[in-house]
Amino acid sequence: MKVTREIKTAVLVIASILLFIWGYSFLKGKELFTSYTTLYVVYDNVEGLSASAPVTLNGLTIGKISGITIDETTGKLKVSMQIKTDFPISRTSTATMYSPSLISGKQIAIHPNFEDKELIEDNQFLASSVELGLTDSLGEKIEPIQKKLQKLMSNIDSLVTGLNNVLDKDGQDHLKRSLAELSHTVQQFHRASTSINSLLDQNKSQINGMVTNFNKVSSNFSKISDSINKADLGKTVRNLNYTLGKVDVLMGNLQSGKGTAGKLLNDEALYNNLNSTSQELELLLQDLRLNPTRYVNVSLFGKKNKPYVAPVTDSISTNN
């Protein structure tokens, strides 16, 4: 049977159409002659995720992203996935969008829940989650730092503006003079430190001797403290307190008139008697001094004594 040109043309056109459909489907991530399961997941933002991006399970590619559509009502993005695997995926598994490296686009990784035994079916939805990549993590960490730097730069700008307003020509001159005086002060301090170092070098032997003497004094003081410690100073203090207590009791007894000494100190009648006796003794001595012959009579010719005349009272006290 002879194949006509029309038949060849029709076969070529049909083949071209099939090839075009296959290529279009391939570019969209669909395969015409392969059985697969279609699953869906919803994200708020899919920046960096494109159609035909791989879908992995524990690092193994098990499918591709077949399409991304937007919900006009909620604004959320629905991602459809073509899964080719016999691995059991539960309904409570999670589809996590992540970035495997710095230069590659984002992918979706399915994290299965092995505790759930109910398997997901075709055209059902998985729970979604987003794992920040290195760039996103750095961006989130750098963003507050950037804000702080911007605020700091604003403060620096305000500070510089304030300094420019303050440091006019007179202020600049004052600042220059202050810096010059500060430099002069530093030079003087350097000279003083040099002089001190020279003085220390010259008197190094004396300083060493002073330190040695101080060490000896501290050693002697340590020995003295040890001697005081061994002398049982506490016992001595206790004995002294006991003796002072006895003295205090004795003084109390004297003041209260207890005992012979207390009675002598506190008996007013005894004091008056002693005072009267002293006065009488004084009068007797005065009379003995004025009239000694009355008490000592030595007469060779039998001369009679003079009659007794009472002495003048308190003549000695009066003369004194």
Sequence and secondary structure as in RCSB ss.txt:
>XXXX:A:sequence
MKVTREIKTAVLVIASILLFIWGYSFLKGKELFTSYTTLYVVYDNVEGLSASAPVTLNGLTIGKISGITIDETTG
KLKVSMQIKTDFPISRTSTATMYSPSLISGKQIAIHPNFEDKELIEDNQFLASSVELGLTDSLGEKIEPIQKKLQ
KLMSNIDSLVTGLNNVLDKDGQDHLKRSLAELSHTVQQFHRASTSINSLLDQNKSQINGMVTNFNKVSSNFSKIS
DSINKADLGKTVRNLNYTLGKVDVLMGNLQSGKGTAGKLLNDEALYNNLNSTSQELELLLQDLRLNPTRYVNVSL
FGKKNKPYVAPVTDSISTNN
>XXXX:A:secstr
    HHHHHHHHHHHHHHHHHHHHHHHTT  TTS  EEEEEEES  TT  TT EEEETTEEEEEEEEEEE TTT 
 EEEEEEE   S  BTT EEEEE SSSSS  EEEEE  TT   B  TTEEEEEEE   HHHHHHHHHHHHHHHHH
HHHHHHHHHHHHHHHH  HHHHHHHHHHHHHHHHHHHHHHHHHHHHHHHHHHTHHHHHHHHHHHHHHHHHHHHHH
HHHHHTTHHHHHHHHHHHHHHHHHHHHHHHHT HHHHHHHH HHHHHHHHHHHHHHHHHHHHHHH GGGTS   S
S           TTHHHHH 
